[in-house]
């Protein structure tokens, strides 16, 4: 059993598991932090961005000044943003049989894999994962395609030149494999390969293994996966949460008795408690708006935004913010808000019961009804006529490199009355803000990451007791900035095995048994003999028939009847003659006695 | 006993003796018993029994085998004890063989009723009351009660067990008080047999291997030494001391908590000269044998003792500081001792206690912090006080709880993992840190204190209670921060801190959690009250958004927050720190703060904000606030009018407070009631008095006060009565306003007041003339009213007669309830 690790990002995993005769890809995450090295794509022509000086080498040579621009001491690539794909050279991806997706954030690299590697298998995911994943991809494609950029920089990627660049460009990994965003066609084609599954549904893969998605409690339709054969069980835990937010709670019990537990997608901000952060978010939002400033919340169109809107729903009246408009701007804003209301069966119990009342499960429906929350596909069109300040704007993309957020950063960045509040934990907020410097706007970092923290993990591991734990290397030591925090790492016995990008891990457990079926007629013919109380043996002569990973013992073909005019025997006489049963040898050999007998016989 | 009660008593006794009439409410029985106690304390019990034979009948009756409720049985036992406390009555009851039948083997002791804890408790309490004279001792010996009490010490009911222990102490002390022929011998061998028996039992228990037995013996001794201080207690201690000391040889020390109690009670006992009995040695030994948690309690007790050898005090203090020393050592950056106490190397026992489990670690640390907090303000606290290391320890603990410390050792990291996010330790450490502000510390540590406080105030993870404590501690430290000599303003460090603090406060005032907004406002009020007049503070505050946010919180949905915002705004406004709301987004808030507060007073649906408004207004009037001084009469009239109609009595009472302030401003403060004052009362000049009274009439103060006088809430009526009495005293000496009280106006006002008193307050009094008011005042029996109001509201219902009637009524003997429905 082997694990091929194609991604180094612990929360955007992409691993391939070879188990029995199957090749299973676990998640297909796309590392988008690479986009932080690029200049933002402004929706409206930005004189500031277009007038940034080109960057030149220390020796004064300026051949890169078309590709690299300098802003407040940082260097950015002036080109269409590119993404860092999972490793494609480590294993032939055309041999992947299936891809299991655990949540909509972990499928963003899917088109790259299914469309460009010769992949012919099936992708399994739950319905909300597919629908919301589609929205995320659609938004991404839309953000990038609507700002066409002629230039595509490649000179800087030359290894010899990259060495000369300042950090962080100098340290960027695998820049040669970075790719531009996929197209909507590729997205549609990739999504067409997905087969929908429900929680606890058992899916047979070639008769060899069975895979089952379990609720993971992190997002709508998010799942962990059980991959098991008759005698082995591998659990894949990715992006799980024990907090009571909107999704169905995590199914922990089914993870018990695993031989191997692959653990990914823990919280990226283990020191921040989501409750405290939500409070912080509300306080800062209110503080800004009361002083007449605007609040910008860069976010994904689905996920935490539902919880934030719910908190604000309870908070705005009490904070006297009822007259403040809330805007949600995304090409998929409408679909996201509506989808969330129809996936009742994937929601937590509280929200499910509302559906029977009947009421919309999420209170943002009421916010929309009362005109407190308005949503727009883009800042062009209706929005510009409705726009009223001070206001709160939720919009993407959290990397601040593309999407409507770029415009608001340019618009509001100059005033210290305004605030940008970062809630998505995927991007470093300082790096995200770098191309907007100098910035007068206030910046608040309240990352809300509801995924498991280390305390919850250690409780989970104690409860489910896997034989072996496999996790990204980042989880086996405290974060570099807090090396004394021994609590910020996975602590289990035996110690967890760690992996890093482009590593192949031999999983430490050997398969010992295989299930073989025995045909009824053959079983009928067996004559067990009790060799000691409770244990019987029988000799079997049979043919082992193997097909579709199923093994069956069949009666041996009858020797051809000698042709003759003899009358055929009756079937009952067909059984081989019941000779006197010879004693069967079993158990361990009493060596001394055996040697003595041998000596005696030989002599 | 009055004849009415005597008449009711036989019926009541019959009810009590009747098992078919269950007495549901046993508080009646308690009240009845209290009543009998007062009667017997005042007079002869014997006479009482002879005059009311029904009582003895009742006591005899309960002895008959029947299904009597255990409550009545218990009551009868206790009642018998109350009667038998007097020796002649005891003899009387003895003659009737009543006592042995109630308290001896033949009584409830052997029967089924004994299974009820209340009966066992009644038995003990009966004996406790009865055991007051030597005859009682003989009786106890004869009926074998002492053995029963021994066994009751281990009773399943804690109340019974504890009462049994106390009864033993009482009997021991009674028997040692001895017969009339003189004080008992100081030789234990010559002690009365009863005392010897009890002491023997205690000795036997102390030798026992069973912890419960040892605990019982230790508890009896603890009670003995804390209540009896006669010379014999010293003999007792000398005799038992070796047995107590022997307990320390066991591992673990049994009944450690009780042992600590005993040793402390012996040490505190004035009857013992501690030095002669080896007590100090035992205490020192105990300190070193007990676990850190148990030793902490003993150490605190020792340090509180007035006279105690210095070495023992030092040892106790070291034990108390041990856990904090461990914390400092575990987190020490460099090598070398942490410096908490040079003699206190963090010992391994405490470290072992701290590290393995979170519960033990948190418990021990919280206990230690609480003990030190108790010790700090005491005059006998250890000297020198290790202020700097303690500050360091508190700061370190707070850092560990936040995960912001950077311990270098493994133990430190382990400690960090245990304490991370622990709210209990955070609260205890913040309280302790606040208490430490009474002393100063080295500047670099004080800087750290402010840094850690700011960290807590900023942290989104601080729970509301932790945050409140952090605000309190911050205020205390700000109070203690050094002043620049010759200048009353805050020093530059504090001002710098303040500039960092105000943005945090701003954010907290917008918190979604109302508790946080509330504590933020309270903190602001405290700060403004203290430093509102100082330029540095004013400048920093006005540069922030805090005043504007506070103004917005007047409309908070949570009433507590609104109340705190009212108080804070009142304070800000008094100091001239209110910013007029500006900007187009506040169209409705152009009105003055006074108007806004009046609006709250008249419309807010909750009492707290309205009470807060009244307090602010009273303070404003007292301080001659600018908004009030302009037209004080109009202000007072408006406030009184609104307050008078308020449904909340506290608002009305506060209205009277405001009226009083106004009155004093008009007429001068009340004259001193000092009995030694020699200066005769000076007659108030008539001219200004008339004007003042006219002013009072114009603001309709009298109408308000008269209405309050007949208020259904007693405190309001009392306050109003006091106010009117004061007014009458003020005006008594002025002769110019004397008017015959027969004017028609006076009569009509009096008639109106009569109707008010009867509950019809619809009709207003109209415009009053000062002369009329004074006449009415003089004619009213305000003193009588005050006397009536001073009586508790149930003074009529509390009489014994009413109690007996009530008890009879509940069972329907009085007949009213027996009416046939047909």
Contacts between the chains, C-beta under 8 A, distances in Angstrom:
chain1	res1	chain2	res2	distance
A	271	B	403	6.5
A	272	B	460	7.5
A	272	B	461	7.8
A	273	B	421	7.9
A	273	B	460	7.3
A	273	B	461	5.0
A	276	B	459	7.4
A	276	B	460	3.5
A	276	B	461	4.2
A	276	B	462	7.8
A	277	B	460	5.8
A	278	B	512	7.7
A	279	B	460	5.9
A	279	B	511	6.0
A	279	B	512	5.5
A	279	B	513	6.2
A	279	B	516	7.9
A	280	B	460	3.9
A	280	B	507	7.8
A	282	B	510	7.4
A	282	B	511	7.4
A	282	B	512	4.3
A	283	B	507	4.8
A	283	B	508	7.1
A	283	B	510	4.3
A	283	B	511	4.9
A	283	B	512	6.9
A	284	B	507	6.4
A	284	B	510	7.5
A	286	B	510	3.9
A	287	B	506	6.0
A	287	B	507	5.8
A	287	B	510	4.6
A	287	B	545	7.3
A	287	B	549	7.6
A	290	B	510	7.1
A	290	B	545	7.6
A	290	B	548	7.6
A	290	B	549	6.5
A	290	B	552	6.3
A	291	B	545	5.8
A	291	B	548	7.9
A	292	B	583	6.4
A	292	B	585	6.2
A	311	B	512	7.2
A	314	B	512	7.8
A	315	B	512	4.9
A	317	B	557	6.8
A	318	B	512	7.4
A	318	B	514	7.8
A	318	B	556	7.1
A	318	B	557	4.4
A	318	B	558	7.3
A	319	B	510	6.7
A	319	B	512	7.3
A	320	B	552	6.1
A	320	B	555	6.1
A	320	B	556	7.9
A	390	B	585	7.8
A	446	B	460	7.1
A	482	B	403	7.4
A	484	B	405	7.8
A	484	B	406	4.9
A	484	B	407	5.7
A	484	B	408	7.7
A	484	B	412	7.6
A	484	B	413	5.6
A	484	B	416	6.7
A	485	B	403	6.0
A	485	B	413	7.9
A	485	B	416	7.2
A	486	B	413	4.7
A	486	B	414	7.5
A	486	B	416	7.5
A	486	B	417	5.8
A	487	B	403	7.8
A	487	B	416	7.4
A	487	B	417	4.3
A	487	B	420	6.1
